[in-house]
Amino acid sequence: MAVNHQRADYKKNLPIWQKCRDVVEGQEKIHEEGELYLASLTGQDATEYGKYKDRALFYNATSRTVDAMSGLLFRKSPTIQIPDAMQEMIDNIDLQGNHIETFSEQASNEILITGRLGILVEHPQNPIDSSTQMTKADAAALNMRPFLVKFKAEDIINWATTVVNNITMLSLVVLKEVTEVVVDFEPVIETRYRVLKLDAERKYFQQVWKEQISDNGKDVSYIKEGEDIYPKINGKSFGFIPFIFVSAEAVTHEIVKSPILDLVNVNLSHYKTSADLEHGSHYTALPTAVVTGHTLEENQKLKIGSSEAWVFSEPEAKAFYLEFEGKGLDSLEKRLERKEQQMAALGARMLATEKAQAEAAETHNIKRQGEYSALSSISSSLSDGLTRALRLMADWSGIESKELYYEINKDFVPGALTPQGLLALVQTWQSGGMAFPDFVKCLQKGEVIDADRTPEDIKSDLEAEGPTFTNDPAEDDDLDPDKDKT
């Protein structure tokens, strides 16, 4: 079995992932793929098909939906609790200059598109000598510390699991890495396969295999580069593979359905209907002049315009316009509208035209519970996966990780308080109907104050500011230092 062997379920889902990615990319990509997404009509040659395809409009509801859902996930910044020693790590979590929040946004987009993502916890090799003990200062200067690498679904081509002490764990992961290198001033694409594996003693090691193509371009071989790499944590070999699968439903290696697949399929169907409508409109929109009962003389031409007149000697001669009538195109237009409504119901609701009358907030939210439920699952699984990855980074660095966590927002509905609601809340607190910490929580949920503010912080600030005066002198009498208190 070659290192580039693909699992059966990977091969089955690969075209689905690619379809979802192409649709998100938009019209240029869809048009580029030609008959993959829009079949030619019977009898069309290449030129006619090109015009047929170019007239079609791709209404990219899917891409806008992914952007909107990602926006809801990160409507509020993630909550993170880490040791101070890890602050520099999360500022550049992948050694590519990305903060952990940027990394998690990119990861969420991958999960929204394919329903799947892989996160590898990696550590640079000692560039000096494996036996050389580096100081912390040397390691920091060389960025010799753990970091995260994300792999999209299409790049995780093979994996296997084993059961150890009744726990299912990964025993193999094969990752495809495509990089661009410069050879004699010319960029060349190189493909490598990174193998993550447990040996017979259940020790984790890595291999890198390079793909080589023969001069005739037909034969492909694979050569292992360098020695097997055995990463160590606190001087000991790993007893597991530090690779975390994150899906749209849970932290699992099992493939789950893409959250946008149904929407993608309707979006492509809408594209085909658009092509038919534009094609039909192109050939039927303009009226055609028709003359009956008259035979044109040799080289005689009829011109149309206000300065031209047609005079026929034959009494039975007639001239009129042939115009399209019927409901053929109307049915196509109705199909487009129906599919747009279906896309709205499948997650692109923000694209639907709002009704003229106001809709009750509760009714509005109930309609979106399915969408929010899917987002909640993605939020939970990605939060879980990143928390595990960060804890592993901390352990690898000798940092206490017990209290560490990373949590992505689950509050997708803006909860801003109305002036009336805020007034009622203040009155309830002032009358003793709720404790001050609960009052602060309500203000935070209503997005009146920042979520990271504590009741102690607010009390301290209020005491520092001193008493607040109103515009009503009668209400401020008790604050007048010259008033008789007897």
Secondary structure, DSSP 8 states (H G I E B T S, - for coil): --TT---HHHHHHHHHHHHHHHHHH-HHHHHHTGGGTS---TT--HHHHHHHHHH-----HHHHHHHHHHHHHTSS--EEE--GGGHHHHHTTTSSS--HHHHHHHHHHHHHHHSEEEEEEE----SS-TT----HHHHHHTT-S-EEEEEEGGGEEEEEEEEETTEEEEEEEEEEEEEEEEETTEEEEEEEEEEEEE-TTS-EEEEEEEEEE-TTS--EEEEEEEEEE--EETTEE-SS--EEEEESSSS-SS----TTHHHHHHHHHHHHHHHHHHHHHHHHSS-EEEEES----TT-----STT-----S-TT-EEEEE---SSHHHHHHHHHHHHHHHHIIIIIGGGS---SS---HHHHHHHTHHHHHHHHHHHHHHHHHHHHHHHHHHHHTT---TT-EEE-----S-----HHHHHHHHHHHHTTSS-HHHHHHHHHHTTSS-TT--HHHHHHHHHHH-----S-GGGGGGG-TTS---
